[in-house]
Amino acid sequence: MIICIGREFGSGGHEIGRIIAEKLGMELYDRDLIDKAAEKIVAMPKEVLEKADEKKHNPWLHQVWYDVPNQELNGMTANDTLHQAYSSIIRELAEKANCVFVGRCADYILEQANLDHISLFIAAPFEWRMQRKMEQLSIDEKAATSLVRKKDKDRKAYYDYYTGRSWGRPHNYDLCINSSRLGIEVTAEKLVEMIRELEKAMSPVNFDL
């Protein structure tokens, strides 16, 4: 069973993914996918990959940050190169063992590879997410507002660009949930219950003949 989690910034997607992975005995993959990508893209500095993470095609990032000749990466931007690496890594990991992926268009990548998965989207009201970031990062309201808006904008642009879909649109996911209603811990626990039910529904039906 593979779980893919899309999330609005500040909605607790990473924390929910961690709890789900722990309760189901799975590996969790989020920002550590950058490290795995860096092993594949040895010609590109890791700091460039970090800057390109979950951001759409950007030729300026390639020109400003990357000083190795274009032909080494077939002329692709850092964003495109990283997304291509993510696609390969996510498929490889999904084929090896049950796991949880957070972001990086994992749901679309696995769908295109015909690999079964359960896709979730975690959302929450803007004010709630802003308050969480103010507390977590010890920043003021203005900074938190700017950060949440920018991160949401980047994630939407990235997902929409590489999938041709609309980020956060309910019919693109198996389950969508507002994490502010029950809080992070209880939301994760309820999702585990629903994931188990979905897994049963997705299993082939056995008929006794």
C-alpha positions as a printed NumPy array, in Angstrom:
array([[  0.   ,   0.   ,   0.   ],
       [  1.327,   3.402,  -1.011],
       [  0.019,   6.646,   0.495],
       [  0.468,   9.992,  -1.262],
       [ -0.212,  13.202,   0.648],
       [ -0.783,  16.606,  -0.912],
       [ -1.056,  19.484,   1.536],
       [ -1.579,  23.181,   1.973],
       [  1.336,  24.845,   3.722],
       [  0.852,  24.85 ,   7.478],
       [ -1.943,  22.263,   7.434],
       [  0.262,  19.67 ,   9.14 ],
       [  0.724,  17.421,   6.122],
       [  4.217,  16.314,   7.122],
       [  3.223,  15.592,  10.723],
       [  0.132,  13.699,   9.593],
       [  2.239,  11.721,   7.133],
       [  4.725,  10.848,   9.88 ],
       [  1.981,   9.586,  12.201],
       [  0.343,   7.556,   9.431],
       [  3.693,   6.014,   8.495],
       [  4.438,   5.126,  12.125],
       [  1.028,   3.576,  12.748],
       [  1.11 ,   1.551,   9.534],
       [  4.779,   0.572,   9.841],
       [  5.906,   2.346,   6.684],
       [  8.746,   4.591,   5.589],
       [  7.976,   8.299,   5.163],
       [  9.495,  10.259,   2.288],
       [  9.328,  14.049,   2.197],
       [ 12.264,  16.469,   1.984],
       [ 14.681,  13.543,   2.223],
       [ 13.773,  12.871,  -1.408],
       [ 16.076,  15.801,  -2.212],
       [ 19.009,  13.79 ,  -0.821],
       [ 18.075,  10.822,  -2.986],
       [ 17.762,  13.094,  -6.015],
       [ 21.181,  14.612,  -5.287],
       [ 22.687,  11.12 ,  -5.549],
       [ 21.269,  10.821,  -9.068],
       [ 22.037,  14.367, -10.231],
       [ 25.675,  14.512,  -9.183],
       [ 26.509,  17.377, -11.572],
       [ 24.108,  19.773,  -9.864],
       [ 24.808,  21.284,  -6.408],
       [ 22.374,  20.246,  -3.691],
       [ 21.584,  23.882,  -2.872],
       [ 20.245,  24.287,  -6.415],
       [ 18.02 ,  21.241,  -5.959],
       [ 16.733,  22.623,  -2.661],
       [ 15.855,  25.9  ,  -4.361],
       [ 14.055,  24.031,  -7.163],
       [ 12.13 ,  21.699,  -4.825],
       [  8.359,  21.782,  -5.479],
       [  8.623,  24.729,  -7.851],
       [  7.589,  24.729, -11.495],
       [  9.836,  25.026, -14.578],
       [ 12.036,  28.102, -14.178],
       [ 14.734,  28.819, -16.803],
       [ 16.19 ,  31.605, -14.651],
       [ 17.082,  29.16 , -11.886],
       [ 19.107,  27.176, -14.421],
       [ 20.944,  30.238, -15.718],
       [ 21.612,  31.875, -12.363],
       [ 22.587,  28.856, -10.286],
       [ 23.901,  26.219, -12.664],
       [ 27.314,  26.672, -14.261],
       [ 27.757,  23.239, -15.88 ],
       [ 27.023,  23.133, -19.661],
       [ 23.346,  22.582, -20.497],
       [ 23.986,  19.545, -22.64 ],
       [ 24.945,  17.506, -19.572],
       [ 21.292,  17.62 , -18.53 ],
       [ 19.857,  17.801, -22.057],
       [ 19.237,  21.508, -21.643],
       [ 16.606,  21.008, -18.935],
       [ 16.134,  23.479, -16.093],
       [ 16.981,  22.523, -12.522],
       [ 13.251,  22.228, -11.796],
       [ 12.634,  19.846, -14.699],
       [ 15.731,  17.806, -13.892],
       [ 14.701,  17.473, -10.251],
       [ 11.131,  16.511, -11.119],
       [ 12.409,  13.874, -13.53 ],
       [ 14.604,  12.467, -10.756],
       [ 11.679,  12.495,  -8.32 ],
       [  9.566,  10.566, -10.833],
       [ 12.183,   7.834, -11.084],
       [ 12.875,   7.693,  -7.332],
       [  9.2  ,   7.636,  -6.326],
       [  8.435,   4.79 ,  -8.732],
       [ 11.439,   2.795,  -7.521],
       [ 10.549,   3.225,  -3.846],
       [  6.875,   2.414,  -4.433],
       [  7.783,  -0.802,  -6.221],
       [ 10.021,  -1.922,  -3.335],
       [  7.857,  -1.461,  -0.242],
       [  4.813,   0.174,   1.316],
       [  5.506,   3.819,   2.098],
       [  4.13 ,   7.335,   2.479],
       [  5.075,  10.165,   0.111],
       [  4.477,  13.816,   0.962],
       [  4.14 ,  16.172,  -2.014],
       [  6.31 ,  16.043,  -5.176],
       [  3.318,  15.06 ,  -7.39 ],
       [  3.677,  11.481,  -6.125],
       [ -0.004,  10.703,  -6.725],
       [  0.224,  11.645, -10.396],
       [  3.599,   9.949, -10.882],
       [  2.275,   6.644,  -9.517],
       [ -0.962,   6.921, -11.468],
       [  1.005,   7.342, -14.694],
       [  3.081,   4.29 , -13.744],
       [ -0.112,   2.269, -13.06 ],
       [  0.931,   1.704,  -9.447],
       [ -1.909,   1.451,  -6.914],
       [ -1.932,   4.118,  -4.23 ],
       [ -4.22 ,   6.094,  -1.951],
       [ -4.11 ,   9.852,  -2.412],
       [ -4.91 ,  12.305,   0.382],
       [ -5.107,  16.083,   0.493],
       [ -4.741,  17.963,   3.777],
       [ -6.229,  21.452,   3.958],
       [ -7.117,  23.966,   6.669],
       [ -8.352,  27.571,   6.916],
       [ -5.733,  30.184,   6.064],
       [ -5.885,  31.884,   9.484],
       [ -5.34 ,  28.59 ,  11.304],
       [ -2.337,  27.748,   9.163],
       [ -0.905,  31.224,   9.581],
       [ -1.202,  30.98 ,  13.377],
       [  0.566,  27.618,  13.377],
       [  3.497,  29.058,  11.452],
       [  3.675,  32.102,  13.723],
       [  4.028,  29.759,  16.7  ],
       [  6.341,  27.229,  15.042],
       [  8.732,  29.758,  13.515],
       [  8.367,  32.592,  16.055],
       [  7.481,  35.095,  13.337],
       [  4.933,  37.904,  13.243],
       [  1.586,  37.886,  11.456],
       [  2.854,  39.764,   8.407],
       [  5.742,  37.354,   7.848],
       [  3.539,  34.301,   8.408],
       [  0.901,  35.596,   6.   ],
       [  3.5  ,  36.199,   3.297],
       [  5.137,  32.803,   3.85 ],
       [  1.91 ,  30.78 ,   3.742],
       [  0.714,  32.556,   0.61 ],
       [  4.047,  32.076,  -1.161],
       [  4.321,  28.392,  -0.278],
       [  0.748,  27.689,  -1.379],
       [  1.357,  29.564,  -4.624],
       [  4.566,  27.604,  -5.3  ],
       [  2.959,  24.241,  -4.551],
       [ -0.047,  24.956,  -6.742],
       [  2.112,  26.174,  -9.64 ],
       [  4.373,  23.118,  -9.32 ],
       [  1.554,  20.572,  -9.152],
       [ -0.523,  22.185, -11.886],
       [  2.49 ,  22.506, -14.214],
       [  3.762,  18.942, -13.908],
       [  0.389,  17.163, -13.754],
       [ -1.957,  19.278, -15.852],
       [ -4.395,  19.075, -12.946],
       [ -5.622,  21.534, -10.333],
       [ -3.836,  21.283,  -6.972],
       [ -6.215,  20.67 ,  -4.086],
       [ -9.252,  19.997,  -6.258],
       [-11.209,  17.261,  -4.416],
       [-11.907,  14.941,  -7.337],
       [ -8.144,  14.496,  -7.866],
       [ -7.818,  12.697,  -4.509],
       [ -9.306,   9.719,  -2.673],
       [ -9.73 ,  11.683,   0.563],
       [ -9.61 ,  15.387,   1.43 ],
       [ -9.753,  16.58 ,   5.019],
       [ -9.645,  19.795,   7.042],
       [ -6.979,  19.178,   9.699],
       [ -8.121,  22.124,  11.837],
       [-11.381,  20.398,  12.797],
       [ -9.889,  17.564,  14.829],
       [ -6.269,  18.661,  15.138],
       [ -3.177,  16.96 ,  13.734],
       [ -3.077,  13.836,  15.928],
       [ -6.758,  12.898,  15.687],
       [ -6.884,  13.724,  11.98 ],
       [ -4.001,  11.32 ,  11.382],
       [ -5.675,   8.603,  13.453],
       [ -8.953,   8.974,  11.554],
       [ -7.099,   8.859,   8.258],
       [ -5.408,   5.616,   9.274],
       [ -8.852,   4.107,   9.877],
       [-10.098,   5.313,   6.498],
       [ -6.936,   4.147,   4.735],
       [ -7.472,   0.643,   6.099],
       [-11.049,   0.684,   4.806],
       [ -9.909,   1.951,   1.412],
       [ -7.263,  -0.758,   1.27 ],
       [ -9.967,  -3.394,   1.781],
       [-12.105,  -1.823,  -0.933],
       [ -9.155,  -1.781,  -3.34 ],
       [ -8.23 ,  -5.436,  -2.711],
       [ -9.272,  -7.978,  -5.362],
       [-12.501,  -9.784,  -4.495],
       [-12.057, -13.488,  -3.847],
       [-14.959, -15.71 ,  -4.834],
       [-15.182, -19.239,  -3.431],
       [-16.13 , -21.556,  -6.269]])
